[in-house]
Every structure is written in structure tokens, then in C-alpha cells.
């Protein structure tokens, strides 16, 4: 959608119609043209027949020109003011043509019902305006449409001998329709804007996920290169001494290969946790906490009783990865002494809470850490949001409480 700098109250509400909106406008306008032509053919006026035909022909030409203009390539922001003005001008032509034809066919004749029928064409104008998806356009058009209907009815009332009660009732219906078109255009515009925002957020989230994946691939490559690969290279050098008959080099080769195997196993375990795959998320969190509880200065308490033992979901890896990352941060950076892990299934929503008594961290600290190139928590938050979840950080006194909520499918 394109903002229109229309005069006065238009402001940010002025919008160009979507392609579907232009198509709907064109269809309704063609319906109005057909309505006028069929009415004049079935019941031609007794007076001013030439004027009616000429005005209708001119209106058909104008509608054709508008159709060509409306289906041109989309306009840029600098020309969006023209879009609104042309739209309002065309709606003014719709109102004027129907009102003038109604007066021409009804003012000088007491036998024609053509005027009464043509006047009903004004009921299509608010619908045409609503297709623009602009509350500003619908509001500007509403009052002139009702006034044109009242004026045409008043001018032809004596000739047609139509009671004022009927005119007032039709006017009330048209007023309600015009008001409804304003509300409808506002609702539809809100939906279009919301869809645009969601699409923008989805694109941003996709870029963040790609950045996270790139960073993690780079991190894995660095860990393999700086860890296991270095021990393999050392073992390769020691093999030269083994070939030269140095028996002591055998133990160095064995030690290097054992350490390389351990490092590679750690990387493989992080990429694809075996416990999570075999026993599920509940057991994997208990196993993760048990490993940390081996530290003498750390106490990890786990509450996962509300989670089914054999439960499986499509967010298990996201939740486990989040727990592992947050526990690592609590130990390394927060210098926590006690950590509480809670996993619950609440109304088909997985709720994972990690709380600690460390130094604490805030949203600003997370943002600063991301700017410095440390995207651990940021990557977790991105994955949670991509799963349709919510990532909350609460700074305690002391400590930090991080809550993740992800809907379960």
C-alpha cells in the first residue's frame, strides 16, 4: 500500500487501491453503466431523449478511459496524490451522471418511471468508493451521494407525485449504506495493512534465521578446526616419530586421537542430541541438568512433571536448544549458583522457564551482545518467533527469568 499525501484529512489514510480493488471498482462501475443503458432502453424518456443518450455515451467513454488508467502499471509514491484525485473525480462523475439523468427523465414528464429507477443507481456509488480501501475516499463520497439523491428526489417529486415518506425512507437506507461503506473500507484497509506488516515481519524473520544458520555453521567449523583438527594434526606429526622408532610418541598419538574423538563427539551431540532423539524432551532436560549438577558450585533444579514422558512435538529441538543455550549463559556469564528449569504443557502450549540467581541480563544487554557478534540468545529468540512463540526476558533481583511459550501442534 502507498501513502497518499491528500489534502486536509486524507493524511495517512489515503491509499491506492489494490489490483483486486481496481477490478472490483471496474466491475461495479460497469454494472452501473449497464443499469443506466438497460433502463433507458426498456423505458426511454419522453423528453430530452437526445440529451440522455449523449450524456450516457459520454459517461461510457469516461468509464473506458478510467479503466485504461486504473489498470496501468502501479504508481510510485510521488504520484499517489494523483491517484486519490482521479478516484474522487471519477466518483463525482458517477454521482453527477446518475443525478442529472434522473432529473432529465423525471422533471418534465409525469408518465415516466425512468427517473425513479435511475435514481437508485446512486446506491452503487458507496460500494464503488468502498472498493478503494480508503476511509477518506468513502467519507468524502458519502455526503455528496446522499445529497444528490435528496436533490434529484426533490426536483422530480412534484412531477412523479412520489410521497415524501418514500423519499425519506430511501434516503435513510442510502445513508446507512454510505456509512457501512466507510466502516467496510476501514476494516478492509486495516486487514490489508496487517497482512503487509505480517509479510514484512516474516521477511525480517527469514533474514534473521539465515544469519543465525550462517553464524552457527561458522561456529561449528571453527570448533572443528581449532579443536579436533588440531589434535589430528598433532597426532599426524607424532606418527613421524613413531615411524622413526620413538615408542613414547605412541602414547602422544593415542592421547591426541582420544581428545579429538571427544571433541568431535561433543559437536555431534550438540548438532543432534541422542537423548532427545531416543527418550524425548523431558528426559533430555533431566539429562542436561544432571550434567551440570556434577559441578560442585552449581545446583540445578528441574520441574518437568507436567510434561508427558513419551511426549513428542515439532518444537522439541527448539526448546532443548533454548534450554542448553540459556543454561550455558547462566553458568558462564551470569555466574549463577542456582538454576531452576520448568517445563509445562499449558492449554496446548509448551512453556519453558529458565530462572537463575546470577547477575542478570536485560533486553538491552541482549541487543548489545548481538551487536558485538554474540548471537546465542538472539538466535534462540529468532527460532522461537519463527515457531510462532513468545520469548520473554525478566530481570530479577538478582538473576534472570526467561520464559518461552510455543503453541503445540
Secondary structure, 3 states (H helix, E strand, C coil): CCECCECCCCECCCECCCHHHHHHHHHHHHHHHHHHHHHHHHCCCCCCHHHHHHHHHHHHHHHHHHHHHHCCCCCCHHHHHHHHHHHHHHHHHHHHHHHHHHHHHHCCCCCCCHHHHHHHHHHHHHHHHHCCCCHHHHHHHHHHHHHHHHHHHHHHHHHHCCCHHHHHHHHHHHHHHHHHHHHHHHHHHHHHHHHHHHHHHHHHHHHHHHHHHHHHHHHHHHHHHHHHHHHHHHHHHHHHHHHCCCCHHHHHHHHHHHHHHHHHHHHHHHHCCHHHHHHCHHHHHHHHHHHHHCCCCCEEEEECCCCCCCCCCCCHHHHHHHHHHHHHHHHHCCCCCEEEEEEEECCCEEEEEEEECCCCCCHHHHHHHHHCCCCHHHHHHHHHHHCCCEEEEEECCCCEEEEEEEECC
